[in-house]
Amino acid sequence: YPLLCFCFRECLEHMIYGVNPRTYRLNATFAICTSLTVGLIASFLTEIILILDMVSALAGVPLVIIFPGLLGLRSGIESSSRLQRILYICFNSAYVAMGVVLVFIGVVTTLLTL
């Protein structure tokens, strides 16, 4: 799983920022915001079962469905054949949309079981 996340992060950064590397300031800002967010969540949620349910609802589907779909979308955009590009974009967009719907369903069912 971590290998898939690193590949996805590299492709996503390349899609957003282009070929220019990210700056140190952006890396530091992202790390600080992530740490503050995790700290605030840990301060207010004391039930570990709720945290584990939310993590499984939010992390499982992206690792298995959304990240590979976005990587496929990236390879579809760079495809040389027009038909292949259209098929890749349509299929992978539907695949990512299905993953987003599954994440939403997982979060809603987790919140409803409280």
TIMI-2910 file (N, C-alpha, C, CB; in pm, 1 decimal, decimal comma, always signed):
<rs>
+----------+----------+----------+----------+----------+----------+----------+----------+----------+----------+----------+----------+------+
!      n_x !      n_y !      n_z !     ca_x !     ca_y !     ca_z !      c_x !      c_y !      c_z !     cb_x !     cb_y !     cb_z ! resn !
+----------+----------+----------+----------+----------+----------+----------+----------+----------+----------+----------+----------+------+
!    +79,5 !   -120,9 !     +0,0 !     +0,0 !     +0,0 !     +0,0 !    +83,9 !   +127,5 !     +0,0 !    -90,5 !     -0,3 !   +118,2 !  Tyr !
!   +189,6 !   +136,7 !    +81,2 !   +266,9 !   +261,5 !    +75,8 !   +327,3 !   +287,0 !    -62,0 !   +377,5 !   +258,5 !   +179,6 !  Pro !
!   +368,0 !   +182,5 !   -131,4 !   +424,4 !   +200,8 !   -264,6 !   +321,1 !   +261,6 !   -359,4 !   +475,3 !    +67,0 !   -320,0 !  Leu !
!   +197,1 !   +215,9 !   -349,6 !    +89,7 !   +271,5 !   -431,1 !    +66,4 !   +417,7 !   -397,2 !    -39,0 !   +191,8 !   -411,8 !  Leu !
!    +73,2 !   +452,4 !   -267,8 !    +52,8 !   +591,9 !   -227,7 !   +163,9 !   +681,4 !   -281,0 !    +45,5 !   +603,0 !    -75,1 !  Cys !
!   +288,7 !   +635,1 !   -279,4 !   +398,6 !   +716,3 !   -330,7 !   +383,3 !   +740,2 !   -480,8 !   +533,2 !   +648,8 !   -301,4 !  Phe !
!   +345,3 !   +636,0 !   -554,7 !   +324,4 !   +652,2 !   -699,3 !   +210,9 !   +748,6 !   -725,9 !   +295,3 !   +516,9 !   -765,9 !  Cys !
!   +102,6 !   +736,0 !   -648,4 !    -11,2 !   +825,5 !   -666,9 !    +27,6 !   +969,0 !   -634,2 !   -129,2 !   +781,3 !   -579,8 !  Phe !
!   +101,5 !   +987,4 !   -526,0 !   +141,8 !  +1122,7 !   -487,7 !   +228,0 !  +1187,0 !   -595,7 !   +217,5 !  +1120,1 !   -354,6 !  Arg !
!   +321,0 !  +1110,5 !   -650,3 !   +407,8 !  +1163,4 !   -755,9 !   +326,0 !  +1203,2 !   -878,8 !   +514,6 !  +1059,4 !   -794,8 !  Glu !
!   +233,5 !  +1118,3 !   -920,0 !   +150,2 !  +1150,0 !  -1037,5 !    +59,6 !  +1269,2 !  -1010,0 !    +65,2 !  +1028,2 !  -1077,9 !  Cys !
!     +2,2 !  +1275,1 !   -890,1 !    -86,7 !  +1385,7 !   -856,1 !    -10,5 !  +1517,6 !   -851,3 !   -155,5 !  +1359,7 !   -721,9 !  Leu !
!   +108,3 !  +1517,5 !   -791,0 !   +188,6 !  +1639,7 !   -787,5 !   +230,9 !  +1681,6 !   -928,2 !   +312,4 !  +1619,7 !   -699,0 !  Glu !
!   +262,8 !  +1584,6 !  -1011,6 !   +301,0 !  +1617,5 !  -1149,3 !   +182,6 !  +1676,1 !  -1226,0 !   +354,2 !  +1492,4 !  -1221,8 !  His !
!    +61,4 !  +1624,8 !  -1199,0 !    -57,5 !  +1677,3 !  -1266,0 !    -89,5 !  +1818,8 !  -1218,0 !   -177,7 !  +1584,8 !  -1241,8 !  Met !
!    -69,5 !  +1846,3 !  -1089,1 !   -104,6 !  +1977,2 !  -1033,3 !     +4,1 !  +2080,2 !  -1060,5 !   -129,1 !  +1966,1 !   -882,9 !  Ile !
!   +128,5 !  +2047,1 !  -1027,1 !   +237,2 !  +2144,9 !  -1033,1 !   +315,5 !  +2142,0 !  -1163,2 !   +330,8 !  +2122,3 !   -919,8 !  Tyr !
!   +295,9 !  +2042,6 !  -1246,0 !   +374,8 !  +2030,5 !  -1367,9 !   +511,8 !  +1973,4 !  -1336,8 !   +388,3 !  +2166,2 !  -1437,3 !  Gly !
!   +610,4 !  +2014,6 !  -1413,1 !   +744,8 !  +1959,9 !  -1393,4 !   +822,1 !  +2033,7 !  -1285,2 !   +822,3 !  +1964,7 !  -1523,1 !  Val !
!   +772,6 !  +2147,6 !  -1239,2 !   +842,5 !  +2221,8 !  -1134,2 !   +828,3 !  +2149,0 !  -1001,3 !   +787,9 !  +2366,0 !  -1122,9 !  Asn !
!   +938,6 !  +2128,8 !   -930,0 !   +929,4 !  +2061,0 !   -800,2 !   +864,0 !  +2151,4 !   -696,1 !  +1069,0 !  +2017,5 !   -752,1 !  Pro !
!   +807,3 !  +2087,2 !   -595,5 !   +745,5 !  +2163,6 !   -488,0 !   +854,2 !  +2231,6 !   -406,2 !   +657,9 !  +2072,7 !   -398,2 !  Arg !
!   +820,2 !  +2343,1 !   -347,5 !   +915,9 !  +2416,6 !   -266,6 !   +914,0 !  +2366,1 !   -123,4 !   +886,2 !  +2566,6 !   -270,7 !  Thr !
!  +1017,4 !  +2401,1 !    -49,3 !  +1026,5 !  +2362,4 !    +90,6 !   +911,9 !  +2423,5 !   +170,8 !  +1161,5 !  +2404,9 !   +149,4 !  Tyr !
!   +875,4 !  +2546,6 !   +139,9 !   +768,3 !  +2614,3 !   +212,8 !   +636,0 !  +2539,1 !   +197,4 !   +753,0 !  +2759,3 !   +163,5 !  Arg !
!   +607,6 !  +2490,4 !    +78,9 !   +484,5 !  +2415,6 !    +56,5 !   +487,1 !  +2283,0 !   +132,2 !   +463,5 !  +2390,7 !    -93,3 !  Leu !
!   +602,0 !  +2214,8 !   +133,0 !   +614,5 !  +2090,4 !   +209,1 !   +594,5 !  +2114,7 !   +357,8 !   +751,0 !  +2026,4 !   +184,7 !  Asn !
!   +656,1 !  +2220,8 !   +411,0 !   +643,3 !  +2251,5 !   +553,3 !   +499,8 !  +2289,3 !   +588,1 !   +738,7 !  +2364,8 !   +592,4 !  Ala !
!   +435,0 !  +2367,2 !   +503,8 !   +295,7 !  +2405,6 !   +528,0 !   +205,1 !  +2283,6 !   +528,1 !   +248,4 !  +2506,0 !   +422,5 !  Thr !
!   +225,0 !  +2193,3 !   +434,5 !   +144,0 !  +2072,1 !   +428,7 !   +165,1 !  +1986,2 !   +553,3 !   +177,5 !  +1991,6 !   +302,6 !  Phe !
!   +289,9 !  +1971,4 !   +598,2 !   +318,9 !  +1891,2 !   +717,1 !   +257,7 !  +1953,4 !   +842,2 !   +470,0 !  +1875,6 !   +735,1 !  Ala !
!   +265,5 !  +2084,5 !   +855,8 !   +208,2 !  +2151,9 !   +972,6 !    +56,3 !  +2139,2 !   +972,9 !   +248,9 !  +2300,3 !   +974,7 !  Ile !
!     -7,1 !  +2160,2 !   +858,2 !   -153,9 !  +2149,0 !   +850,7 !   -200,1 !  +2006,8 !   +881,3 !   -204,0 !  +2191,2 !   +711,3 !  Cys !
!   -129,0 !  +1908,0 !   +830,1 !   -164,6 !  +1769,1 !   +857,7 !   -149,6 !  +1737,6 !  +1005,7 !    -78,2 !  +1674,1 !   +774,6 !  Thr !
!    -40,9 !  +1782,0 !  +1066,6 !    -18,9 !  +1756,9 !  +1209,1 !   -124,5 !  +1825,0 !  +1295,2 !   +119,8 !  +1804,6 !  +1250,3 !  Ser !
!   -158,9 !  +1948,5 !  +1261,9 !   -262,3 !  +2018,8 !  +1337,9 !   -398,3 !  +1951,8 !  +1323,2 !   -271,1 !  +2164,1 !  +1292,9 !  Leu !
!   -431,2 !  +1908,7 !  +1203,7 !   -559,2 !  +1841,7 !  +1181,7 !   -567,5 !  +1711,9 !  +1260,6 !   -579,9 !  +1813,9 !  +1033,0 !  Thr !
!   -463,5 !  +1631,4 !  +1254,3 !   -461,9 !  +1505,5 !  +1329,1 !   -466,5 !  +1532,2 !  +1478,9 !   -336,9 !  +1422,9 !  +1293,8 !  Val !
!   -394,5 !  +1633,0 !  +1525,8 !   -397,1 !  +1667,7 !  +1667,7 !   -533,8 !  +1712,9 !  +1715,0 !   -296,9 !  +1775,1 !  +1695,7 !  Gly !
!   -601,6 !  +1793,6 !  +1635,3 !   -736,4 !  +1838,4 !  +1672,7 !   -835,8 !  +1723,0 !  +1674,3 !   -784,8 !  +1946,5 !  +1576,5 !  Leu !
!   -827,3 !  +1636,4 !  +1576,0 !   -916,9 !  +1520,2 !  +1574,5 !   -890,6 !  +1431,8 !  +1695,4 !   -899,4 !  +1439,1 !  +1444,2 !  Ile !
!   -764,9 !  +1408,6 !  +1728,2 !   -730,9 !  +1325,2 !  +1843,4 !   -773,4 !  +1389,9 !  +1974,2 !   -581,6 !  +1297,2 !  +1845,9 !  Ala !
!   -776,9 !  +1521,8 !  +1980,7 !   -818,0 !  +1590,4 !  +2103,2 !   -967,2 !  +1578,5 !  +2128,8 !   -779,5 !  +1736,2 !  +2096,5 !  Ser !
!  -1046,7 !  +1581,8 !  +2023,5 !  -1191,1 !  +1584,3 !  +2041,5 !  -1257,0 !  +1447,1 !  +2033,7 !  -1251,7 !  +1673,3 !  +1939,7 !  Phe !
!  -1196,9 !  +1352,3 !  +1966,4 !  -1253,5 !  +1217,8 !  +1957,3 !  -1175,5 !  +1124,4 !  +2048,5 !  -1251,4 !  +1166,0 !  +1810,8 !  Leu !
!  -1240,6 !  +1080,6 !  +2154,1 !  -1171,7 !   +994,5 !  +2250,0 !  -1205,6 !   +847,1 !  +2231,8 !  -1205,7 !  +1036,8 !  +2390,7 !  Thr !
!  -1306,9 !   +815,0 !  +2153,2 !  -1343,6 !   +675,6 !  +2131,6 !  -1262,8 !   +619,0 !  +2014,8 !  -1496,0 !   +662,2 !  +2104,6 !  Glu !
!  -1178,6 !   +524,0 !  +2044,8 !  -1088,9 !   +469,4 !  +1943,1 !  -1165,3 !   +392,3 !  +1836,1 !   -985,0 !   +378,9 !  +2007,9 !  Ile !
!  -1278,4 !   +330,9 !  +1873,3 !  -1354,5 !   +253,9 !  +1774,8 !  -1410,8 !   +344,6 !  +1665,5 !  -1468,3 !   +177,3 !  +1843,4 !  Ile !
!  -1452,3 !   +465,5 !  +1702,6 !  -1502,3 !   +560,5 !  +1603,6 !  -1390,4 !   +601,9 !  +1508,5 !  -1562,4 !   +684,5 !  +1672,8 !  Leu !
!  -1273,1 !   +625,4 !  +1564,1 !  -1158,7 !   +664,0 !  +1481,2 !  -1121,6 !   +551,1 !  +1384,8 !  -1037,6 !   +700,5 !  +1569,8 !  Ile !
!  -1119,5 !   +427,3 !  +1434,0 !  -1085,9 !   +314,6 !  +1347,0 !  -1191,9 !   +292,9 !  +1239,2 !  -1069,2 !   +187,3 !  +1429,8 !  Leu !
!  -1320,0 !   +310,3 !  +1274,2 !  -1426,1 !   +297,8 !  +1173,8 !  -1412,5 !   +403,8 !  +1065,3 !  -1563,7 !   +308,5 !  +1239,9 !  Asp !
!  -1385,7 !   +526,9 !  +1105,7 !  -1372,2 !   +634,3 !  +1007,2 !  -1248,9 !   +614,1 !   +919,0 !  -1364,4 !   +770,0 !  +1077,8 !  Met !
!  -1139,7 !   +569,5 !   +979,8 !  -1017,8 !   +545,6 !   +901,4 !  -1041,2 !   +434,6 !   +799,8 !   -899,5 !   +509,2 !   +993,9 !  Val !
!  -1109,4 !   +328,1 !   +842,0 !  -1134,9 !   +219,7 !   +746,7 !  -1230,8 !   +263,7 !   +637,0 !  -1191,3 !    +97,5 !   +819,0 !  Ser !
!  -1326,8 !   +350,8 !   +670,8 !  -1420,3 !   +399,6 !   +569,0 !  -1351,9 !   +495,3 !   +472,2 !  -1539,8 !   +468,8 !   +635,1 !  Ala !
!  -1255,5 !   +571,9 !   +522,2 !  -1190,5 !   +672,5 !   +438,0 !  -1065,2 !   +622,7 !   +367,1 !  -1155,4 !   +791,2 !   +520,9 !  Leu !
!   -998,6 !   +521,2 !   +421,0 !   -869,9 !   +481,3 !   +364,7 !   -875,9 !   +356,5 !   +277,7 !   -772,9 !   +458,9 !   +474,7 !  Ala !
!   -967,4 !   +266,3 !   +306,3 !   -970,5 !   +140,7 !   +231,9 !  -1004,4 !   +157,7 !    +85,2 !  -1068,7 !    +48,3 !   +294,0 !  Gly !
!  -1112,1 !   +227,5 !    +58,7 !  -1157,6 !   +244,3 !    -80,0 !  -1059,4 !   +326,8 !   -163,5 !  -1294,9 !   +310,8 !    -82,1 !  Val !
!  -1005,2 !   +438,5 !   -112,1 !   -908,3 !   +510,9 !   -195,3 !   -786,1 !   +428,0 !   -232,8 !   -863,3 !   +635,0 !   -124,0 !  Pro !
!   -737,1 !   +345,9 !   -140,4 !   -618,9 !   +265,7 !   -171,7 !   -647,1 !   +161,5 !   -278,3 !   -567,4 !   +198,0 !    -47,0 !  Leu !
!   -768,1 !   +106,9 !   -277,9 !   -798,3 !     -3,4 !   -368,4 !   -864,7 !    +42,9 !   -497,6 !   -887,0 !   -103,5 !   -299,1 !  Val !
!   -944,4 !   +149,6 !   -492,3 !  -1021,8 !   +190,2 !   -610,0 !   -979,6 !   +326,7 !   -664,0 !  -1169,4 !   +192,7 !   -576,0 !  Ile !
!   -977,1 !   +429,0 !   -579,7 !   -959,9 !   +565,2 !   -629,7 !   -817,6 !   +589,8 !   -680,6 !   -993,8 !   +665,7 !   -520,2 !  Ile !
!   -715,3 !   +552,3 !   -603,8 !   -578,1 !   +576,8 !   -647,7 !   -545,3 !   +505,9 !   -779,5 !   -480,9 !   +532,1 !   -539,9 !  Phe !
!   -576,7 !   +374,9 !   -793,6 !   -549,9 !   +311,9 !   -924,0 !   -630,6 !   +374,2 !  -1037,9 !   -580,3 !   +163,2 !   -916,6 !  Pro !
!   -752,9 !   +418,7 !  -1007,8 !   -832,4 !   +484,7 !  -1111,2 !   -769,8 !   +614,8 !  -1156,9 !   -972,3 !   +510,7 !  -1060,9 !  Gly !
!   -715,9 !   +691,6 !  -1062,7 !   -649,8 !   +816,9 !  -1099,4 !   -519,5 !   +791,9 !  -1174,7 !   -622,3 !   +900,4 !   -974,8 !  Leu !
!   -447,9 !   +686,6 !  -1136,1 !   -326,7 !   +652,0 !  -1211,3 !   -361,7 !   +608,8 !  -1353,6 !   -248,7 !   +539,9 !  -1139,6 !  Leu !
!   -470,5 !   +532,7 !  -1368,0 !   -515,9 !   +494,3 !  -1501,4 !   -562,6 !   +613,7 !  -1582,4 !   -627,4 !   +393,1 !  -1491,4 !  Gly !
!   -625,3 !   +709,3 !  -1514,4 !   -667,8 !   +831,9 !  -1581,5 !   -547,2 !   +908,4 !  -1633,8 !   -749,7 !   +920,4 !  -1486,3 !  Leu !
!   -442,4 !   +911,2 !  -1553,6 !   -319,0 !   +978,5 !  -1595,2 !   -258,3 !   +910,2 !  -1717,8 !   -217,0 !   +980,2 !  -1479,7 !  Arg !
!   -253,8 !   +778,1 !  -1715,9 !   -197,2 !   +708,4 !  -1831,5 !   -288,3 !   +721,2 !  -1953,3 !   -173,9 !   +560,3 !  -1798,5 !  Ser !
!   -418,0 !   +735,3 !  -1932,0 !   -509,2 !   +756,4 !  -2043,5 !   -490,7 !   +891,2 !  -2108,4 !   -650,7 !   +742,0 !  -1997,8 !  Gly !
!   -461,6 !   +992,1 !  -2027,7 !   -439,3 !  +1126,2 !  -2080,9 !   -313,8 !  +1128,8 !  -2167,5 !   -427,7 !  +1228,6 !  -1966,5 !  Ile !
!   -213,0 !  +1051,6 !  -2128,8 !    -86,7 !  +1049,7 !  -2203,0 !    -85,2 !   +948,7 !  -2317,2 !    +26,7 !  +1019,9 !  -2109,0 !  Glu !
!   -195,9 !   +879,0 !  -2340,4 !   -201,4 !   +778,0 !  -2445,3 !   -191,4 !   +842,3 !  -2583,5 !   -330,6 !   +696,6 !  -2434,0 !  Ser !
!   -134,5 !   +767,7 !  -2677,5 !   -114,6 !   +823,6 !  -2811,5 !   -237,8 !   +807,1 !  -2900,4 !     +5,2 !   +757,7 !  -2877,7 !  Ser !
!   -309,4 !   +699,8 !  -2885,4 !   -426,2 !   +673,9 !  -2968,6 !   -547,6 !   +750,1 !  -2915,6 !   -456,0 !   +523,0 !  -2974,4 !  Ser !
!   -622,1 !   +811,5 !  -3005,2 !   -739,4 !   +889,9 !  -2964,3 !   -847,0 !   +799,7 !  -2903,6 !   -797,1 !   +967,3 !  -3084,7 !  Arg !
!   -874,7 !   +684,7 !  -2965,7 !   -975,3 !   +592,5 !  -2914,2 !   -934,7 !   +538,2 !  -2777,8 !   -997,5 !   +477,4 !  -3012,4 !  Leu !
!   -808,2 !   +501,9 !  -2765,1 !   -759,1 !   +450,5 !  -2637,6 !   -767,3 !   +558,4 !  -2530,6 !   -614,7 !   +399,6 !  -2651,5 !  Gln !
!   -736,1 !   +682,0 !  -2564,0 !   -744,0 !   +792,6 !  -2469,2 !   -888,1 !   +811,9 !  -2421,4 !   -690,6 !   +922,4 !  -2533,2 !  Arg !
!   -983,3 !   +809,1 !  -2513,2 !  -1124,1 !   +827,0 !  -2476,5 !  -1171,6 !   +712,5 !  -2388,0 !  -1211,9 !   +836,5 !  -2602,4 !  Ile !
!  -1136,0 !   +588,7 !  -2423,3 !  -1176,6 !   +473,7 !  -2342,7 !  -1115,2 !   +478,4 !  -2203,3 !  -1137,2 !   +344,0 !  -2412,2 !  Leu !
!   -987,4 !   +511,0 !  -2194,2 !   -921,3 !   +521,0 !  -2064,3 !   -987,3 !   +627,5 !  -1977,7 !   -772,5 !   +552,5 !  -2082,3 !  Tyr !
!  -1012,1 !   +743,1 !  -2035,5 !  -1069,6 !   +853,1 !  -1958,2 !  -1210,3 !   +817,9 !  -1911,9 !  -1071,7 !   +982,3 !  -2041,2 !  Ile !
!  -1292,7 !   +760,9 !  -1999,7 !  -1429,6 !   +725,2 !  -1961,2 !  -1430,7 !   +617,0 !  -1853,5 !  -1508,6 !   +677,8 !  -2083,6 !  Cys !
!  -1354,7 !   +509,3 !  -1875,8 !  -1354,5 !   +398,8 !  -1780,5 !  -1298,4 !   +441,7 !  -1645,3 !  -1273,9 !   +281,9 !  -1835,6 !  Phe !
!  -1185,2 !   +509,1 !  -1645,1 !  -1122,9 !   +545,7 !  -1518,7 !  -1199,2 !   +655,7 !  -1446,3 !   -980,6 !   +589,4 !  -1542,3 !  Asn !
!  -1265,0 !   +745,3 !  -1518,9 !  -1349,2 !   +845,2 !  -1453,0 !  -1466,6 !   +778,2 !  -1383,4 !  -1399,9 !   +949,1 !  -1554,6 !  Ser !
!  -1528,0 !   +680,0 !  -1449,9 !  -1637,6 !   +605,8 !  -1387,0 !  -1587,2 !   +526,7 !  -1266,6 !  -1704,1 !   +510,9 !  -1488,6 !  Ala !
!  -1468,0 !   +471,3 !  -1276,8 !  -1408,2 !   +394,2 !  -1167,8 !  -1381,5 !   +483,3 !  -1046,3 !  -1277,5 !   +327,6 !  -1214,5 !  Tyr !
!  -1327,3 !   +602,6 !  -1069,4 !  -1301,7 !   +697,1 !   -960,3 !  -1433,3 !   +745,0 !   -900,1 !  -1218,7 !   +817,5 !  -1010,4 !  Val !
!  -1533,3 !   +773,0 !   -983,7 !  -1663,4 !   +817,0 !   -932,8 !  -1726,9 !   +708,5 !   -846,2 !  -1757,3 !   +853,9 !  -1049,1 !  Ala !
!  -1714,6 !   +582,8 !   -887,2 !  -1765,7 !   +473,5 !   -805,7 !  -1693,7 !   +468,4 !   -671,1 !  -1750,4 !   +339,7 !   -879,5 !  Met !
!  -1562,8 !   +490,4 !   -671,3 !  -1487,7 !   +492,8 !   -546,3 !  -1531,5 !   +604,4 !   -454,5 !  -1341,2 !   +506,0 !   -574,3 !  Gly !
!  -1557,7 !   +722,3 !   -510,2 !  -1604,2 !   +835,1 !   -428,9 !  -1740,5 !   +803,6 !   -368,2 !  -1611,9 !   +964,3 !   -513,7 !  Val !
!  -1828,5 !   +742,0 !   -445,6 !  -1960,1 !   +703,2 !   -393,2 !  -1944,5 !   +600,4 !   -281,7 !  -2049,6 !   +646,5 !   -506,2 !  Val !
!  -1854,8 !   +504,1 !   -298,3 !  -1832,7 !   +403,9 !   -194,0 !  -1775,1 !   +465,3 !    -66,9 !  -1739,8 !   +295,0 !   -245,2 !  Leu !
!  -1686,3 !   +563,6 !    -80,4 !  -1635,1 !   +633,5 !    +37,9 !  -1749,2 !   +705,4 !   +108,5 !  -1523,5 !   +734,1 !     -1,1 !  Val !
!  -1834,4 !   +772,4 !    +32,9 !  -1948,1 !   +843,3 !    +91,2 !  -2040,8 !   +745,9 !   +163,6 !  -2025,7 !   +919,8 !    -17,8 !  Phe !
!  -2070,5 !   +632,1 !   +102,0 !  -2155,7 !   +532,0 !   +166,1 !  -2090,4 !   +479,5 !   +293,2 !  -2184,9 !   +416,1 !    +69,6 !  Ile !
!  -1960,1 !   +454,8 !   +289,8 !  -1890,0 !   +407,0 !   +408,7 !  -1893,0 !   +506,3 !   +522,9 !  -1747,9 !   +374,7 !   +374,9 !  Gly !
!  -1873,9 !   +633,7 !   +492,3 !  -1877,3 !   +736,6 !   +596,8 !  -2018,0 !   +750,1 !   +653,4 !  -1829,0 !   +872,3 !   +541,5 !  Val !
!  -2119,1 !   +750,6 !   +566,6 !  -2257,4 !   +764,8 !   +613,7 !  -2297,2 !   +646,5 !   +700,8 !  -2354,2 !   +777,7 !   +494,7 !  Val !
!  -2264,9 !   +524,4 !   +658,9 !  -2301,1 !   +408,8 !   +741,0 !  -2224,6 !   +407,0 !   +872,3 !  -2275,4 !   +279,7 !   +664,7 !  Thr !
!  -2101,5 !   +453,8 !   +872,2 !  -2026,4 !   +462,7 !   +997,7 !  -2090,8 !   +562,7 !  +1091,9 !  -1880,6 !   +501,9 !   +971,0 !  Thr !
!  -2131,2 !   +677,2 !  +1039,2 !  -2194,8 !   +778,1 !  +1123,7 !  -2332,6 !   +734,0 !  +1170,6 !  -2205,8 !   +909,8 !  +1049,0 !  Leu !
!  -2405,1 !   +657,7 !  +1090,3 !  -2538,4 !   +612,2 !  +1130,2 !  -2534,1 !   +502,3 !  +1234,8 !  -2614,3 !   +563,6 !  +1009,7 !  Leu !
!  -2423,4 !   +429,9 !  +1244,4 !  -2413,3 !   +322,6 !  +1343,5 !  -2365,5 !   +371,4 !  +1479,1 !  -2320,5 !   +215,6 !  +1293,7 !  Thr !
!  -2346,2 !   +500,3 !  +1495,0 !  -2301,2 !   +553,1 !  +1624,7 !  -2410,3 !   +544,9 !  +1728,3 !  -2254,8 !   +697,1 !  +1610,9 !  Leu !
+----------+----------+----------+----------+----------+----------+----------+----------+----------+----------+----------+----------+------+
</rs>
